[in-house]
Amino acid sequence: MPTAKPKVTKATAATKKPATKPVVEKSKPVAKKAAAPKTAKPAPRTTKANGSSPVSLEQRANYVEVAAYYIAERRGFAPGDPLADWTAAEAEVDRLLASGHFGA
């Protein structure tokens, strides 16, 4: 048995309540926090006049890797701090790059 749909007339449409919009309160501006300092490593010093590094980042990383190996070798490969070896190697490579010992 089919169900009959209610007829909507002008009289019944007028009796419906209009939809109300939700009330949105304005929020207070939020104070911005200071940006946290970045912990990225500083770029290696440059020696060329145009400001670019005399070697690529890949080559610099290779130099640092080899230098860290030699630092550990001088220690006789005794247990130590690999991070300290790497940091010392970075400082040495950056010093050599700045003094012009490596060229492009």
C-alpha positions as CSV (number, residue, x, y, z in Angstrom):
1,M,0.0,0.0,0.0
2,P,1.6,3.3,-1.1
3,T,1.9,5.9,1.6
4,A,0.6,9.3,0.8
5,K,3.0,12.3,1.0
6,P,1.7,15.2,3.0
7,K,0.9,18.2,0.9
8,V,2.8,21.3,1.7
9,T,0.7,24.4,1.3
10,K,1.5,28.0,1.9
11,A,-0.3,27.8,5.3
12,T,1.8,24.9,6.5
13,A,5.1,26.4,5.1
14,A,4.5,29.6,7.0
15,T,4.0,27.8,10.3
16,K,7.5,26.2,10.2
17,K,10.1,27.9,12.3
18,P,13.0,29.5,10.3
19,A,16.4,27.9,10.8
20,T,18.5,30.0,13.2
21,K,22.2,30.6,12.6
22,P,24.5,29.6,15.4
23,V,25.9,32.4,17.4
24,V,29.7,32.7,16.9
25,E,31.6,34.9,19.4
26,K,34.7,36.7,18.2
27,S,37.8,35.3,19.9
28,K,40.5,37.5,21.3
29,P,43.7,37.7,19.3
30,V,46.2,35.1,20.4
31,A,49.7,36.4,21.2
32,K,52.3,34.8,18.9
33,K,55.1,32.8,20.5
34,A,58.6,33.6,19.6
35,A,60.1,31.2,17.1
36,A,62.3,28.6,18.6
37,P,65.9,28.9,17.6
38,K,66.9,26.6,14.8
39,T,69.5,23.9,15.6
40,A,70.7,23.5,12.0
41,K,74.5,23.4,11.5
42,P,75.9,26.6,10.1
43,A,77.0,26.5,6.5
44,P,80.7,26.0,5.8
45,R,82.7,29.1,5.4
46,T,83.3,30.1,1.8
47,T,86.5,31.2,0.0
48,K,85.3,32.1,-3.5
49,A,84.6,35.7,-4.4
50,N,81.0,34.8,-5.5
51,G,80.2,33.4,-2.1
52,S,79.8,29.8,-3.0
53,S,81.6,26.9,-1.3
54,P,84.8,25.7,-3.0
55,V,83.5,22.1,-2.7
56,S,80.1,20.5,-2.9
57,L,78.3,19.5,0.3
58,E,78.8,15.8,-0.7
59,Q,82.5,16.3,-1.1
60,R,82.7,18.2,2.2
61,A,80.9,15.3,3.9
62,N,83.4,12.9,2.4
63,Y,86.4,15.0,3.7
64,V,84.8,15.1,7.1
65,E,84.3,11.3,7.1
66,V,87.9,10.6,6.2
67,A,89.2,13.1,8.7
68,A,87.1,11.5,11.5
69,Y,88.5,8.2,10.6
70,Y,92.1,9.5,10.9
71,I,91.3,11.1,14.2
72,A,90.1,7.7,15.5
73,E,93.1,6.1,14.0
74,R,95.4,8.5,15.9
75,R,93.7,7.4,19.1
76,G,94.5,3.8,18.2
77,F,90.8,3.1,17.6
78,A,90.4,3.0,21.4
79,P,86.8,3.5,22.6
80,G,85.9,7.1,22.5
81,D,83.2,9.5,21.5
82,P,82.5,9.2,17.7
83,L,80.5,12.5,17.8
84,A,83.5,14.3,19.2
85,D,85.6,12.8,16.5
86,W,83.1,14.0,13.8
87,T,82.8,17.5,15.3
88,A,86.6,17.8,15.4
89,A,86.8,16.6,11.8
90,E,84.2,19.1,10.7
91,A,86.1,21.9,12.4
92,E,89.4,20.8,10.7
93,V,87.8,20.5,7.3
94,D,86.1,23.9,7.6
95,R,89.4,25.4,8.6
96,L,91.1,23.9,5.6
97,L,88.4,25.0,3.3
98,A,88.5,28.6,4.6
99,S,92.3,28.7,4.2
100,G,92.0,27.6,0.6
101,H,93.7,24.2,0.9
102,F,90.9,22.6,-1.2
103,G,90.1,24.1,-4.5
104,A,87.4,23.5,-7.1
